[in-house]
């Protein structure tokens, strides 16, 4: 009982035949152009002729090989989502900001500004002011240093500490 031929095995002889046909086309093209040059009483130049015929056959072969490929889909999607479906865009923006800050080569003041806005928003919802010493104690030294100090590169632990302190602000 014979085994069924796989697609690769079936494509093997056809692939070799394809190259044989292409080589024969190159030889026939060179021969044809040489005969034409002799009829016109000129001296044929074999190397440029071989390069020209080889290029034409190669291009035709590539077009032939790609002929059975699926056509490209150039349709424009109806909606373009910056964030995956179901993800909060504010959260995704904050995550991108933190990732950009951690991978930046230079000091990035954007994270410091975002932490300041988040702190001010939370304090205003609670009716508190940063001038209150109790609020500064709740914010902690790390968050105070980030908000009041010059912009600097923060480590992951410092970012986590700042976010935790902001989230823990409750009456």
C-alpha positions as CSV (number, residue, x, y, z in Angstrom):
1,X,0.0,0.0,0.0
2,X,1.5,3.3,-1.0
3,X,1.6,6.4,1.2
4,X,-0.2,9.5,0.1
5,X,2.1,12.1,-1.3
6,X,2.5,15.2,0.7
7,X,2.2,18.6,-0.7
8,X,6.0,19.1,-0.3
9,X,6.8,15.9,-2.2
10,X,4.3,16.8,-4.9
11,X,5.8,20.3,-5.3
12,X,9.4,18.9,-5.5
13,X,9.5,17.7,-9.1
14,X,7.4,20.6,-10.2
15,X,9.8,23.0,-8.6
16,X,12.8,21.4,-10.3
17,X,11.0,21.4,-13.7
18,X,10.3,25.1,-13.1
19,X,14.1,25.8,-12.9
20,X,14.8,23.6,-15.9
21,X,12.3,25.6,-17.9
22,X,13.8,28.9,-16.8
23,X,17.3,27.8,-17.7
24,X,16.1,26.6,-21.1
25,X,14.4,30.0,-21.6
26,X,17.7,31.8,-20.7
27,X,19.6,29.6,-23.2
28,X,16.9,30.1,-25.9
29,X,16.9,33.9,-25.3
30,X,20.7,34.2,-25.6
31,X,20.6,32.0,-28.7
32,X,17.8,34.0,-30.2
33,X,19.5,37.4,-29.6
34,X,22.8,36.0,-30.9
35,X,21.1,34.8,-34.1
36,X,19.4,38.2,-34.5
37,X,22.8,40.0,-34.0
38,X,24.3,37.8,-36.7
39,X,21.5,38.5,-39.1
40,X,21.9,42.2,-38.5
41,X,25.7,41.8,-39.3
42,X,26.8,42.9,-35.8
43,X,29.0,41.3,-33.3
44,X,26.9,39.8,-30.3
45,X,28.1,40.7,-26.8
46,X,27.4,37.6,-24.8
47,X,27.8,38.9,-21.2
48,X,25.4,41.8,-21.4
49,X,23.0,39.6,-23.4
50,X,23.2,36.9,-20.8
51,X,22.6,39.4,-18.0
52,X,19.6,41.0,-19.8
53,X,18.0,37.7,-20.6
54,X,18.6,36.3,-17.1
55,X,17.0,39.4,-15.5
56,X,14.0,39.2,-17.8
57,X,13.5,35.5,-17.1
58,X,14.0,36.0,-13.3
59,X,11.4,38.8,-13.2
60,X,8.9,36.7,-15.2
61,X,9.6,33.8,-12.9
62,X,9.0,35.9,-9.8
63,X,5.7,37.1,-11.2
64,X,4.7,33.6,-12.1
65,X,5.6,32.3,-8.6
66,X,3.6,35.0,-6.9
67,X,0.6,34.6,-9.2
68,X,-1.2,32.1,-6.9
69,X,-0.8,34.2,-3.8
70,X,-3.8,35.8,-2.1
71,X,-4.3,39.5,-3.0
72,X,-3.3,42.1,-0.5
73,X,-6.1,43.5,1.7
74,X,-5.8,47.3,1.4
75,X,-9.1,48.1,3.1
76,X,-9.0,50.7,5.9
77,X,-10.3,49.4,9.2
78,X,-13.5,51.1,10.3
79,X,-12.2,52.0,13.8
80,X,-8.6,52.2,15.0
81,X,-8.2,51.4,18.7
82,X,-5.2,52.8,20.4
83,X,-5.8,50.4,23.3
84,X,-7.1,46.9,23.3
85,X,-10.8,46.5,23.5
86,X,-12.1,46.7,27.1
87,X,-9.1,48.5,28.4
88,X,-9.4,51.9,30.1
89,X,-7.8,54.6,27.9
90,X,-6.7,56.6,30.9
91,X,-5.0,53.6,32.5
92,X,-3.4,52.7,29.2
93,X,-2.1,56.3,28.8
94,X,-0.6,56.2,32.4
95,X,1.0,52.8,31.7
96,X,2.6,54.1,28.5
97,X,3.8,57.2,30.3
98,X,5.4,55.1,33.0
99,X,7.0,52.7,30.4
100,X,8.3,55.7,28.4
101,X,9.7,57.3,31.6
102,X,11.5,54.1,32.7
103,X,13.0,53.5,29.3
104,X,14.0,57.1,28.5
105,X,17.6,58.0,28.3
106,X,17.1,61.6,29.5
107,X,15.0,63.0,32.4
108,X,11.4,63.1,31.4
109,X,9.3,65.6,33.4
110,X,5.9,64.3,32.1
111,X,5.6,61.5,34.8
112,X,6.2,64.1,37.5
113,X,3.6,66.4,36.1
114,X,1.1,63.5,35.9
115,X,1.7,62.5,39.5
116,X,1.2,66.1,40.5
117,X,-2.1,66.3,38.7
118,X,-3.3,63.0,40.2
119,X,-2.3,64.2,43.7
120,X,-4.0,67.6,43.2
121,X,-7.2,65.9,41.9
122,X,-7.4,63.5,44.8
123,X,-6.7,66.3,47.3
124,X,-9.3,68.6,45.8
125,X,-12.0,65.8,45.9
126,X,-11.2,65.3,49.6
127,X,-11.2,69.1,50.2
128,X,-7.6,69.1,51.5
129,X,-4.7,71.3,50.8
130,X,-1.0,70.6,50.4
131,X,-0.3,73.4,52.8
132,X,-1.7,71.2,55.6
133,X,1.2,69.3,57.5
134,X,-1.1,66.3,58.0
135,X,-1.5,66.0,54.2
136,X,2.2,66.2,53.7
137,X,2.7,63.4,56.3
138,X,0.2,61.3,54.4
139,X,1.9,61.9,51.1
140,X,5.2,60.7,52.4
141,X,8.7,61.8,51.7
142,X,9.1,60.0,48.4
143,X,6.0,61.6,46.8
144,X,6.8,65.0,48.3
145,X,10.4,64.8,46.9
146,X,9.1,63.9,43.4
147,X,6.4,66.7,43.4
148,X,8.6,69.5,44.9
149,X,12.0,68.6,43.7
150,X,13.5,69.0,40.3
151,X,12.6,66.5,37.6
152,X,14.6,63.3,37.8
153,X,14.5,59.7,36.6
154,X,12.4,57.5,38.9
155,X,12.9,53.9,39.7
156,X,10.0,51.4,39.6
157,X,9.9,51.2,43.4
158,X,9.6,55.0,43.6
159,X,6.8,55.1,41.0
160,X,4.9,52.4,42.9
161,X,5.4,54.2,46.2
162,X,4.1,57.5,44.8
163,X,1.0,55.8,43.2
164,X,0.3,53.8,46.4
165,X,0.4,57.0,48.5
166,X,-1.9,58.8,46.1
167,X,-4.4,55.9,46.1
168,X,-4.3,55.7,50.0
169,X,-5.4,59.3,50.4
170,X,-8.8,58.8,52.1
171,X,-10.6,60.9,54.7
